[in-house]
Amino acid sequence: MDAHGRGEADEIDPADQWVLNPQTGDYELRLNESAPQGKTSSSGATRSGRARRRHEAVNPGAGRGAAGGRRRPAAMGTEVPRQRRRSVDVPAARVSRHVGPRKPRSKAKKVLGWSGGILALLLVATAGAGYLYLEHLSSNLNSVPDDNAGTGGFSRDRPINILLIGTDKRIGAGNEKYGDKHSPGHADTTVLLHVSKDRTNATALSIPRDLITDVPDCPTAQDDGSTKTIVGERGVRFNVSLGQAGRTPSCTMRTVTKITGIRPDHFMVADFNAVKTLTSAVGGVPICLGKDIDDKESKLKLSAGEHNIEGEEALAFVRTRKSFGNKGDLDRIKSQQHFLSSLMRKLKSNDTLTSPTKLFKLAEAGTEALTVDSAISDIWKLRDLGLELGKFNMKNLTFATIPVLDNPTEKVKATVVLDKPKSDALFAMVRDDVSLTEVEQRKAATDKQAERLKGARADALEVRVDVFNGGAPPGSAQTTLDWLQNTEGVPHSTNKGNAPADVAKTQLEYAPNQADQARKLADLMGLTASALKPGTVDADPLKAMKLTLGADFLGAGVPISAPAKVPDGVQKVEADKKVCAK
């Protein structure tokens, strides 16, 4: 039985059943006529076993109920933490819901969503495969609740933030040799993927596992339907936000939000098997080494030069720490960023995109290897997310490591702390949707926004504004009101309390005939052009503008703006560049 857990030699490989019809641009089911028709697949039970093991990897302590029986269903009205779908056998017939003639579409359009990022590559591989095959992929997925730690789900009209977590849980065939097989695991490799609102660019922030931080209290769904709050810890390694003390990915989500000020929409968790199966499904990942490597701990032994690695060898590469750079975790992160960039280039290549066999093997491997939050546990939602992620060009994807310093309290350096000036600037860039690479399309949009700040300014006495708290610290609306009236001479200002809904960024809404007031208030408050939201209809003379203080609000009069370029010294890897690891 291999890493996928397949045990029957005669099980039909879905990749061999589906072929691309050049006339329609759709993948169609084409079974061997000699194959038994209507045969019931035995893979459903096997997948359930795999899913249970993946569930336990991200839900420490999960298992069977009392006396080893099946889990008892949750009480009415409570959320079931892990809901599985039955396996759907692929029928021996062409699957298509289209009626009538269809205009042929190019292969390029069918696979366009694959060009943006590793997740999009996995999620939209089978976008044209047909309803029942996508339902079959749904049965592969395992999910756990996000415990309201996320935003509730991505949206097409705002930026997308996905938390990618690699756990070092030692489960699966052969993985016990990497360490304690009974360990609940940690957040060993963590990347926050931010995709801009206009989908022109993306930033992948790597968070060092040895970063000293505070892990907040984490309300966590239990298998019996109840909720348990896992008490937080102060001054601990970031990697204990998963696995330890029963923490699930939702706790890592909360910890990342506390560190960055960015609330993820979703999470995806992968274990050691994911690296092995995905790299094998794509036919190996090209890497380049600037020197010979013989690492005793990871068991990686390769000569200098170019190699194509997969399976155990690929896992050994991403685990190697003491053979690169200064032999620390930050250099391991850099080599992992190069590896992911190369994997994405391989996935984007014509060799992969034009091969139905590879596409379907990737779809199978991807859905079997990943654990996702329950909001995207449906393959259709997952596909929609993949299509959004696939819109940005890979040349506009930049990996960056959160700026850190050696922990000053340690004599023997083992952990790191945030380099606050640099990390705050980097987080502000991501929150403000500022690309780490130059994007021409965005420059034109930015120039158009800047026009809003050009023109006459009203006198402070003429400015009329209602102040709302839309996610800023409690009391922010009142302190801003006091500052405006007593320090800046804006008497026509009012505290309107909490906004109807929280916003991530502070914004000022105004009518066209209030533009001079808006510019004046922007000067006083330190608002950027992107914070100004002009309307289309003039307002009554005594009508007030609407200022909503968002989660990015730092204080009355403190500029709310992100730097225009990445701070010096931030470790970066551009995804479209080929670099040899040293």
Backbone torsions as a table, in degrees:
resi	resn	phi	psi	omega
1	MET	NA	128.2	-175.5
2	ASP	-87.7	-171.2	-176.0
3	ALA	-64.1	-22.7	178.9
4	HIS	-78.1	-16.3	-179.4
5	GLY	86.1	12.7	179.0
6	ARG	-77.2	137.6	-176.6
7	GLY	-125.1	-2.8	-177.8
8	GLU	-111.5	127.7	-176.9
9	ALA	-70.3	-25.5	-174.9
10	ASP	-96.3	10.3	178.7
11	GLU	-67.3	133.6	-175.7
12	ILE	-74.0	130.1	176.9
13	ASP	-80.1	117.4	-179.1
14	PRO	-55.2	-29.0	-179.5
15	ALA	-64.3	-27.0	179.8
16	ASP	-86.5	-9.4	-177.2
17	GLN	-93.1	-20.5	-172.3
18	TRP	-115.1	132.1	179.6
19	VAL	-131.3	156.0	-179.0
20	LEU	-86.1	122.2	176.6
21	ASN	-85.3	110.7	-176.3
22	PRO	-65.4	-18.6	-179.2
23	GLN	-78.8	-32.3	-176.9
24	THR	-109.8	-20.3	-176.4
25	GLY	80.4	5.4	-179.5
26	ASP	-101.2	151.4	168.6
27	TYR	-82.1	135.3	-176.8
28	GLU	-126.9	149.0	-179.6
29	LEU	-77.7	128.7	179.7
30	ARG	-139.9	98.2	-176.8
31	LEU	-91.4	153.0	172.9
32	ASN	-66.0	128.9	-174.9
33	GLU	-62.8	-24.5	-179.0
34	SER	-82.8	-7.2	-179.2
35	ALA	-71.3	143.6	178.4
36	PRO	-59.9	129.8	-178.3
37	GLN	-89.4	139.5	176.7
38	GLY	73.7	12.8	179.3
39	LYS	-65.0	134.1	179.0
40	THR	-82.0	124.0	-179.4
41	SER	-71.1	140.2	176.4
42	SER	-91.0	2.7	-173.7
43	SER	-75.1	-18.0	-177.0
44	GLY	-58.6	-47.4	-179.6
45	ALA	-66.3	-37.5	179.1
46	THR	-63.3	-43.2	179.1
47	ARG	-64.8	-35.2	178.6
48	SER	-61.6	-39.2	177.3
49	GLY	-64.8	-41.7	178.4
50	ARG	-64.3	-43.0	-178.9
51	ALA	-63.4	-38.4	179.3
52	ARG	-62.4	-41.8	-179.5
53	ARG	-65.9	-38.7	178.3
54	ARG	-66.4	-37.6	179.0
55	HIS	-60.7	-43.5	-179.7
56	GLU	-67.1	-25.1	179.8
57	ALA	-67.0	-32.5	-178.3
58	VAL	-109.0	-1.7	175.3
59	ASN	-126.6	78.5	-177.5
60	PRO	-54.7	134.7	178.4
61	GLY	91.3	-8.7	179.9
62	ALA	-70.7	148.3	179.2
63	GLY	176.6	-162.0	179.8
64	ARG	-74.8	160.2	-178.6
65	GLY	-78.1	-163.3	-177.5
66	ALA	-58.2	142.9	177.5
67	ALA	60.8	20.8	174.4
68	GLY	71.4	15.0	-178.5
69	GLY	-83.0	-173.6	177.6
70	ARG	-68.9	159.0	177.0
71	ARG	-64.4	139.7	175.8
72	ARG	-79.6	140.7	178.7
73	PRO	-65.7	149.5	178.7
74	ALA	-68.9	158.4	178.6
75	ALA	-65.6	159.0	179.1
76	MET	-57.2	136.8	175.9
77	GLY	88.3	-2.0	178.4
78	THR	-109.3	154.5	-178.5
79	GLU	-79.3	134.5	174.7
80	VAL	-84.2	118.5	-173.6
81	PRO	-58.9	-36.6	-176.7
82	ARG	-135.1	110.6	-177.2
83	GLN	-112.8	123.3	-177.6
84	ARG	-102.0	148.5	176.0
85	ARG	-104.1	148.7	179.1
86	ARG	-69.2	151.3	178.5
87	SER	-71.0	138.9	179.4
88	VAL	-111.4	116.2	179.2
89	ASP	-71.0	143.0	179.0
90	VAL	-77.8	124.0	-175.6
91	PRO	-75.2	157.7	179.6
92	ALA	-85.4	64.5	-179.7
93	ALA	-161.8	157.1	174.9
94	ARG	-67.2	135.5	179.3
95	VAL	-104.2	115.6	176.8
96	SER	-158.8	135.1	178.5
97	ARG	-103.8	5.9	-177.7
98	HIS	-88.3	137.1	178.3
99	VAL	-117.5	132.5	178.3
100	GLY	94.1	176.4	-177.1
101	PRO	-64.7	146.4	-179.4
102	ARG	-124.2	135.4	177.4
103	LYS	-72.3	126.6	-179.4
104	PRO	-58.8	143.0	177.5
105	ARG	-120.2	150.5	-176.6
106	SER	-75.0	155.3	175.4
107	LYS	-60.9	-34.9	-176.7
108	ALA	-58.8	-42.0	-179.4
109	LYS	-68.3	-32.0	-178.6
110	LYS	-67.0	-30.6	-174.7
111	VAL	-111.9	11.0	-177.0
112	LEU	-57.6	-37.7	-178.9
113	GLY	-64.0	-13.0	-178.2
114	TRP	-78.7	-13.6	-168.0
115	SER	-83.5	-6.4	-172.0
116	GLY	-87.5	-43.1	-174.9
117	GLY	-169.9	167.1	-173.3
118	ILE	-58.1	-37.7	-178.7
119	LEU	-70.1	-44.1	178.5
120	ALA	-60.5	-37.1	-179.6
121	LEU	-61.1	-37.5	-178.9
122	LEU	-80.7	-34.8	-170.0
123	LEU	-80.3	-30.9	-175.2
124	VAL	-109.4	16.5	-179.7
125	ALA	-57.1	-34.1	-174.8
126	THR	-114.5	33.5	-176.0
127	ALA	-58.3	-28.8	-179.2
128	GLY	-105.9	15.6	-171.0
129	ALA	-78.7	-19.5	-179.4
130	GLY	111.7	155.9	-172.1
131	TYR	-59.3	-50.8	-172.6
132	LEU	-68.8	-32.2	177.9
133	TYR	-69.7	-37.8	176.2
134	LEU	-64.8	-37.1	175.2
135	GLU	-63.6	-37.3	176.1
136	HIS	-61.3	-41.2	177.6
137	LEU	-65.0	-33.6	176.6
138	SER	-57.9	-36.3	-178.5
139	SER	-68.9	-19.9	177.4
140	ASN	-76.0	-27.2	-170.0
141	LEU	-71.9	144.9	170.6
142	ASN	-118.3	141.9	-178.4
143	SER	-139.6	155.3	173.9
144	VAL	-136.0	156.1	-177.8
145	PRO	-66.9	153.0	173.4
146	ASP	-94.0	0.6	174.1
147	ASP	53.4	34.5	179.7
148	ASN	62.0	21.3	177.3
149	ALA	-80.3	-23.5	-179.7
150	GLY	-94.7	-172.2	-178.3
151	THR	-79.0	-14.0	-175.6
152	GLY	103.8	-7.3	177.1
153	GLY	139.3	149.3	179.7
154	PHE	-69.3	161.7	177.9
155	SER	-138.2	148.1	-178.4
156	ARG	-71.8	-17.0	-174.5
157	ASP	-103.7	18.5	176.3
158	ARG	-150.9	169.1	178.5
159	PRO	-59.9	158.2	178.3
160	ILE	-115.5	134.9	177.6
161	ASN	-127.8	117.4	-178.9
162	ILE	-117.2	128.5	177.9
163	LEU	-94.4	118.3	179.8
164	LEU	-104.2	122.9	-175.8
165	ILE	-122.4	127.8	172.3
166	GLY	-105.3	117.3	-178.8
167	THR	-96.6	146.8	177.6
168	ASP	-97.2	24.0	174.5
169	LYS	-60.2	129.3	-175.9
170	ARG	-91.6	73.5	176.3
171	ILE	-117.7	162.4	177.8
172	GLY	96.6	161.3	-176.3
173	ALA	-58.8	124.1	174.8
174	GLY	82.4	-8.9	-174.3
175	ASN	-79.8	-12.4	178.7
176	GLU	-65.8	-19.6	-179.8
177	LYS	-71.4	-11.8	-179.3
178	TYR	-87.4	-1.6	179.4
179	GLY	151.5	-158.7	-176.6
180	ASP	-65.6	110.4	-177.1
181	LYS	-71.7	-12.2	179.4
182	HIS	-94.6	-2.9	-179.0
183	SER	-66.6	138.6	177.0
184	PRO	-72.9	-6.1	177.4
185	GLY	86.5	173.9	-179.1
186	HIS	-141.3	172.4	170.0
187	ALA	-82.9	85.0	-170.8
188	ASP	-77.8	-41.1	177.7
189	THR	-131.2	121.8	-176.0
190	THR	-131.8	129.2	-179.9
191	VAL	-132.1	128.6	173.8
192	LEU	-99.3	110.0	-179.1
193	LEU	-92.1	118.1	178.7
194	HIS	-110.5	122.7	177.4
195	VAL	-111.3	126.7	-173.3
196	SER	-61.7	157.8	-179.2
197	LYS	-58.4	-39.3	-178.9
198	ASP	-87.5	2.0	176.0
199	ARG	62.3	23.8	178.0
200	THR	-87.6	-19.3	-174.5
201	ASN	-154.3	168.7	179.3
202	ALA	-149.4	151.9	176.5
203	THR	-128.3	133.0	177.6
204	ALA	-113.4	108.4	-178.5
205	LEU	-91.5	119.2	176.1
206	SER	-89.4	132.6	-178.8
207	ILE	-109.6	115.8	-178.9
208	PRO	-59.0	136.6	-178.6
209	ARG	-67.1	-26.6	-176.8
210	ASP	-94.6	15.7	176.5
211	LEU	-68.8	128.1	176.6
212	ILE	-82.0	125.3	-176.0
213	THR	-153.3	-179.3	174.3
214	ASP	-103.4	130.0	174.1
215	VAL	-96.8	120.9	-175.4
216	PRO	-74.6	169.7	170.3
217	ASP	-60.3	139.9	-174.3
218	CYS	-129.5	101.4	171.1
219	PRO	-62.7	126.5	-171.0
220	THR	-134.3	127.7	178.7
221	ALA	-67.4	137.3	177.4
222	GLN	-103.5	165.8	-176.6
223	ASP	-66.5	-21.5	179.4
224	ASP	-88.2	6.6	178.2
225	GLY	94.1	-10.0	178.9
226	SER	-82.4	171.6	177.6
227	THR	-121.4	132.2	179.3
228	LYS	-120.6	131.8	176.4
229	THR	-90.7	116.2	178.5
230	ILE	-87.5	120.2	-173.3
231	VAL	-64.7	137.2	-179.0
232	GLY	-74.2	173.5	178.6
233	GLU	-136.2	148.6	179.4
234	ARG	-108.4	141.4	174.9
235	GLY	63.6	46.5	179.8
236	VAL	-122.1	167.5	177.1
237	ARG	-64.7	143.9	179.1
238	PHE	-58.3	-35.3	-172.0
239	ASN	-65.9	-14.7	178.1
240	VAL	-78.7	-0.1	178.4
241	SER	-70.9	-9.8	176.5
242	LEU	-129.7	137.4	174.0
243	GLY	88.4	-52.9	-175.6
244	GLN	-69.0	140.6	178.1
245	ALA	59.2	21.0	178.9
246	GLY	84.1	16.5	-178.2
247	ARG	-75.4	141.4	179.3
248	THR	-109.6	176.8	-179.4
249	PRO	-56.0	-26.4	179.2
250	SER	-63.0	-30.2	178.4
251	CYS	-72.4	-37.0	174.2
252	THR	-63.2	-38.5	175.7
253	MET	-56.2	-49.7	-178.7
254	ARG	-63.5	-38.0	-179.3
255	THR	-66.8	-40.6	178.3
256	VAL	-64.5	-41.1	177.6
257	THR	-61.7	-41.0	179.6
258	LYS	-64.1	-36.1	-178.3
259	ILE	-76.4	-46.3	-169.3
260	THR	-100.9	-21.5	-171.9
261	GLY	78.7	9.7	-178.9
262	ILE	-112.9	123.2	-178.8
263	ARG	-94.8	115.1	-178.4
264	PRO	-64.4	151.7	174.6
265	ASP	-83.7	-39.0	-175.5
266	HIS	-148.7	167.6	170.6
267	PHE	-130.9	157.4	173.1
268	MET	-138.9	134.5	-176.5
269	VAL	-120.2	135.0	177.4
270	ALA	-128.5	148.3	176.7
271	ASP	-113.2	-170.2	-178.4
272	PHE	-56.4	-40.3	-177.9
273	ASN	-62.3	-31.5	-179.2
274	ALA	-61.4	-43.2	179.7
275	VAL	-61.5	-44.2	-176.4
276	LYS	-67.8	-46.4	-175.2
277	THR	-72.8	-39.0	-178.4
278	LEU	-69.1	-40.9	179.8
279	THR	-68.0	-33.0	177.3
280	SER	-72.5	-36.8	-179.2
281	ALA	-63.9	-33.3	-178.5
282	VAL	-87.5	-4.3	178.8
283	GLY	87.4	22.4	178.1
284	GLY	97.2	156.1	-178.4
285	VAL	-117.3	124.7	178.7
286	PRO	-71.2	132.8	174.3
287	ILE	-133.0	162.8	177.2
288	CYS	-131.4	132.1	178.5
289	LEU	-113.0	134.5	179.0
290	GLY	-85.5	-2.3	179.7
291	LYS	-160.1	166.7	175.7
292	ASP	-68.3	142.4	178.6
293	ILE	-123.0	128.0	173.2
294	ASP	-140.5	82.9	-173.8
295	ASP	-93.8	117.9	-176.0
296	LYS	-69.3	-29.8	-176.5
297	GLU	-80.5	-48.8	-178.5
298	SER	-84.9	-13.0	-178.0
299	LYS	69.4	21.6	176.7
300	LEU	-85.3	123.7	178.1
301	LYS	-134.6	104.8	-178.5
302	LEU	-141.0	149.4	178.0
303	SER	-85.4	163.6	176.4
304	ALA	-62.2	146.5	180.0
305	GLY	119.9	-161.1	-175.2
306	GLU	-97.1	142.6	179.9
307	HIS	-142.3	159.5	172.2
308	ASN	-117.9	111.8	-172.2
309	ILE	-115.4	148.6	177.6
310	GLU	-154.0	169.7	175.3
311	GLY	58.3	-132.7	-177.6
312	GLU	-58.9	-37.6	-178.9
313	GLU	-66.9	-39.1	177.4
314	ALA	-65.5	-41.6	178.0
315	LEU	-62.9	-41.1	178.5
316	ALA	-61.7	-37.3	-179.6
317	PHE	-64.3	-47.9	-176.9
318	VAL	-72.7	-17.1	177.1
319	ARG	-89.2	-15.4	-175.7
320	THR	-67.0	127.7	-177.2
321	ARG	-124.0	-39.7	-170.2
322	LYS	-91.7	10.1	179.6
323	SER	-115.1	0.3	-180.0
324	PHE	-118.3	141.6	173.0
325	GLY	52.1	-124.9	-179.0
326	ASN	-90.4	15.2	176.1
327	LYS	64.3	32.7	179.7
328	GLY	-121.0	178.9	-176.3
329	ASP	-68.8	-30.0	180.0
330	LEU	-65.4	-34.7	177.3
331	ASP	-74.8	-32.5	173.8
332	ARG	-63.1	-41.0	178.1
333	ILE	-59.4	-43.3	-178.9
334	LYS	-62.9	-43.0	179.4
335	SER	-66.3	-35.0	175.7
336	GLN	-65.2	-37.7	178.1
337	GLN	-64.4	-40.5	175.6
338	HIS	-63.5	-40.1	-179.2
339	PHE	-63.8	-47.7	179.5
340	LEU	-63.1	-38.5	177.8
341	SER	-61.9	-42.6	179.8
342	SER	-67.3	-40.0	176.8
343	LEU	-59.7	-41.8	179.7
344	MET	-66.6	-38.9	177.3
345	ARG	-63.6	-38.0	178.7
346	LYS	-66.3	-43.5	-179.9
347	LEU	-63.9	-32.8	-178.0
348	LYS	-79.3	-17.0	-174.2
349	SER	-66.0	154.8	179.3
350	ASN	-61.4	-29.6	179.9
351	ASP	-59.3	-33.0	178.7
352	THR	-89.8	-46.1	-172.9
353	LEU	-66.1	-26.5	-178.1
354	THR	-99.0	8.7	-179.1
355	SER	-110.5	102.6	177.5
356	PRO	-57.5	-35.7	179.5
357	THR	-59.9	-47.6	179.9
358	LYS	-66.4	-40.2	-179.2
359	LEU	-60.3	-44.6	-177.3
360	PHE	-74.9	-33.9	175.0
361	LYS	-63.9	-38.4	177.3
362	LEU	-66.0	-40.8	179.4
363	ALA	-62.8	-43.6	178.0
364	GLU	-63.3	-49.9	-177.0
365	ALA	-63.9	-40.5	-177.8
366	GLY	-65.7	-45.0	-178.2
367	THR	-72.7	-27.7	178.3
368	GLU	-79.3	-28.4	-173.1
369	ALA	-88.4	-23.8	-172.9
370	LEU	-97.8	144.3	167.3
371	THR	-110.3	129.6	-174.9
372	VAL	-121.4	167.5	175.6
373	ASP	-75.5	156.3	-171.7
374	SER	-63.4	-19.7	-179.6
375	ALA	-69.4	-21.4	178.4
376	ILE	-122.9	30.6	179.6
377	SER	-77.6	-9.5	176.1
378	ASP	-92.6	130.6	-174.4
379	ILE	-61.3	-28.5	-179.8
380	TRP	-70.3	-40.4	176.1
381	LYS	-67.0	-38.5	179.2
382	LEU	-64.4	-39.4	177.6
383	ARG	-65.9	-41.4	177.7
384	ASP	-60.5	-40.8	176.6
385	LEU	-62.7	-44.2	179.1
386	GLY	-60.2	-39.5	178.7
387	LEU	-64.0	-36.8	176.4
388	GLU	-68.4	-44.3	-179.6
389	LEU	-64.9	-28.1	-176.5
390	GLY	-79.4	2.3	-174.7
391	LYS	-82.8	-24.4	-176.5
392	PHE	-84.3	152.1	179.9
393	ASN	-82.0	136.3	-175.4
394	MET	-62.3	-25.0	179.0
395	LYS	-68.4	-15.0	178.2
396	ASN	-103.6	18.6	174.4
397	LEU	-102.7	126.3	178.4
398	THR	-125.2	128.7	170.4
399	PHE	-87.0	137.6	176.9
400	ALA	-140.3	141.3	176.9
401	THR	-97.0	133.5	179.5
402	ILE	-55.1	128.1	-178.1
403	PRO	-64.0	128.3	-178.4
404	VAL	-136.6	166.5	175.7
405	LEU	-128.8	156.7	173.0
406	ASP	-58.2	142.0	179.5
407	ASN	-63.3	114.2	-175.0
408	PRO	-67.5	-13.9	-178.3
409	THR	-86.5	-5.5	-175.9
410	GLU	-104.8	137.2	172.8
411	LYS	-80.5	-44.9	174.2
412	VAL	-97.8	112.5	-171.2
413	LYS	-71.9	116.9	179.8
414	ALA	-130.7	-22.3	-178.8
415	THR	-128.3	173.0	-178.6
416	VAL	-132.1	162.5	175.4
417	VAL	-128.6	162.1	179.9
418	LEU	-63.5	138.2	167.1
419	ASP	-86.5	88.7	-166.3
420	LYS	-52.1	-50.2	-178.1
421	PRO	-57.9	-42.5	-177.7
422	LYS	-77.4	-41.5	-178.4
423	SER	-68.0	-39.9	177.6
424	ASP	-60.4	-40.5	179.2
425	ALA	-65.7	-42.4	179.8
426	LEU	-65.7	-44.1	178.2
427	PHE	-61.4	-39.3	179.3
428	ALA	-63.4	-38.9	178.2
429	MET	-61.6	-44.7	-178.9
430	VAL	-67.7	-44.6	179.3
431	ARG	-61.3	-34.9	-177.2
432	ASP	-90.4	9.3	176.2
433	ASP	64.0	31.4	177.7
434	VAL	-87.6	124.1	-178.1
435	SER	-72.4	144.1	175.8
436	LEU	-84.1	-5.4	174.3
437	THR	-123.9	157.2	179.6
438	GLU	-73.1	124.7	-179.6
439	VAL	-124.5	113.3	-173.6
440	GLU	-62.5	-40.2	-178.1
441	GLN	-61.1	-34.9	-176.2
442	ARG	-75.4	-29.3	-178.0
443	LYS	-61.5	-41.7	179.7
444	ALA	-63.9	-41.2	179.5
445	ALA	-65.9	-38.9	179.5
446	THR	-65.6	-41.4	178.2
447	ASP	-61.6	-37.7	179.7
448	LYS	-67.4	-39.8	176.8
449	GLN	-62.6	-39.8	-176.6
450	ALA	-61.2	-24.7	179.6
451	GLU	-61.5	-24.9	-178.2
452	ARG	-65.6	-25.7	-178.7
453	LEU	-90.4	-2.3	-179.7
454	LYS	-94.3	130.7	179.1
455	GLY	135.2	-174.9	-176.3
456	ALA	-68.6	153.2	176.0
457	ARG	-113.5	138.4	174.9
458	ALA	-77.3	162.3	172.8
459	ASP	-74.3	150.4	-179.1
460	ALA	-55.3	-33.7	-179.6
461	LEU	-66.8	-20.9	-178.0
462	GLU	-92.6	-9.1	-177.2
463	VAL	-76.7	128.2	176.7
464	ARG	-120.4	124.4	-175.9
465	VAL	-149.6	139.3	170.7
466	ASP	-101.5	131.2	-176.2
467	VAL	-106.0	126.2	178.6
468	PHE	-117.7	148.2	172.4
469	ASN	-98.7	111.4	-177.7
470	GLY	-115.5	39.5	179.3
471	GLY	126.4	-2.4	176.0
472	ALA	-76.0	166.9	177.5
473	PRO	-54.8	149.6	179.6
474	PRO	-55.2	138.8	179.4
475	GLY	88.5	-3.0	-176.0
476	SER	-65.2	-37.0	-179.4
477	ALA	-63.4	-41.7	-178.9
478	GLN	-70.5	-42.5	178.8
479	THR	-64.9	-35.8	176.9
480	THR	-66.7	-41.3	178.2
481	LEU	-61.3	-47.0	178.9
482	ASP	-58.8	-42.0	-178.6
483	TRP	-66.1	-43.5	-179.3
484	LEU	-63.3	-44.8	-175.4
485	GLN	-76.6	-42.1	-172.3
486	ASN	-92.1	-24.9	-177.3
487	THR	-106.7	-39.8	-172.8
488	GLU	-105.3	-2.4	176.0
489	GLY	68.5	44.3	177.3
490	VAL	-114.8	83.6	-174.0
491	PRO	-71.8	-26.9	-176.2
492	HIS	-88.0	56.7	179.7
493	SER	-127.7	146.3	-173.1
494	THR	-138.1	139.0	174.2
495	ASN	-86.0	114.1	-178.1
496	LYS	-99.6	6.7	177.3
497	GLY	77.4	-148.4	-176.7
498	ASN	-75.6	141.3	176.7
499	ALA	-72.7	157.9	177.9
500	PRO	-57.4	-31.2	179.6
501	ALA	-147.9	147.2	178.3
502	ASP	-72.1	152.3	176.7
503	VAL	-129.2	149.5	-179.6
504	ALA	-73.5	-33.5	-174.9
505	LYS	-125.4	141.7	176.8
506	THR	-61.6	138.5	-177.9
507	GLN	-144.6	150.3	179.4
508	LEU	-121.3	115.8	179.4
509	GLU	-99.5	134.4	-175.9
510	TYR	-153.9	161.6	178.8
511	ALA	-90.0	163.0	-179.6
512	PRO	-55.9	-37.1	-178.3
513	ASN	-82.3	6.6	174.8
514	GLN	-111.5	12.0	-175.0
515	ALA	-60.8	-37.1	179.9
516	ASP	-67.7	-35.9	175.2
517	GLN	-66.4	-40.3	-179.0
518	ALA	-62.6	-41.9	179.6
519	ARG	-65.0	-39.6	179.3
520	LYS	-63.9	-46.1	-179.2
521	LEU	-66.4	-36.1	177.4
522	ALA	-62.0	-40.7	176.7
523	ASP	-61.0	-45.1	-177.7
524	LEU	-67.0	-43.3	-173.9
525	MET	-86.1	-14.9	-175.7
526	GLY	76.5	34.3	-179.3
527	LEU	-81.6	143.8	176.3
528	THR	-83.7	167.4	178.4
529	ALA	-61.5	-33.7	-178.6
530	SER	-69.0	-18.2	179.0
531	ALA	-79.5	-15.8	-178.3
532	LEU	-85.7	124.0	-177.0
533	LYS	-119.0	87.1	-177.5
534	PRO	-72.2	144.3	174.6
535	GLY	-91.8	-168.4	-177.3
536	THR	-119.2	-10.4	-176.7
537	VAL	-120.5	133.3	179.3
538	ASP	-62.0	149.8	-179.7
539	ALA	-100.4	162.0	173.4
540	ASP	-62.1	152.3	-175.3
541	PRO	-54.8	-33.9	-177.2
542	LEU	-99.5	6.8	180.0
543	LYS	-71.0	137.0	-179.7
544	ALA	-92.0	149.9	171.8
545	MET	-72.6	168.5	-179.2
546	LYS	-119.4	112.9	178.1
547	LEU	-105.5	117.1	179.2
548	THR	-110.1	118.5	-179.6
549	LEU	-82.9	116.7	-175.9
550	GLY	-94.7	-172.2	-178.6
551	ALA	-64.5	-18.9	179.8
552	ASP	-86.6	-0.5	-176.6
553	PHE	-67.5	126.7	-175.8
554	LEU	-106.4	-10.9	-178.9
555	GLY	141.7	155.8	-179.2
556	ALA	-59.3	124.2	177.9
557	GLY	84.3	-8.0	178.4
558	VAL	-82.8	122.2	-176.4
559	PRO	-55.3	134.2	176.7
560	ILE	-105.2	83.1	-177.8
561	SER	-150.0	149.2	178.0
562	ALA	-99.9	150.3	176.9
563	PRO	-63.2	155.3	-177.2
564	ALA	-81.3	-18.8	179.8
565	LYS	-139.6	162.1	-178.5
566	VAL	-66.3	135.3	177.7
567	PRO	-58.2	148.1	178.9
568	ASP	-60.1	141.7	175.3
569	GLY	90.6	-5.6	178.7
570	VAL	-74.3	127.0	-179.7
571	GLN	-70.5	121.9	-177.0
572	LYS	-129.8	149.5	171.7
573	VAL	-135.6	122.8	178.1
574	GLU	-89.3	125.9	-167.8
575	ALA	-62.8	-24.8	-177.2
576	ASP	-91.9	3.4	-178.2
577	LYS	-101.1	133.9	177.4
578	LYS	-92.4	122.2	-176.8
579	VAL	-132.7	142.8	177.1
580	CYS	-89.3	125.7	179.6
581	ALA	-72.3	141.0	-179.6
582	LYS	-128.3	NA	NA
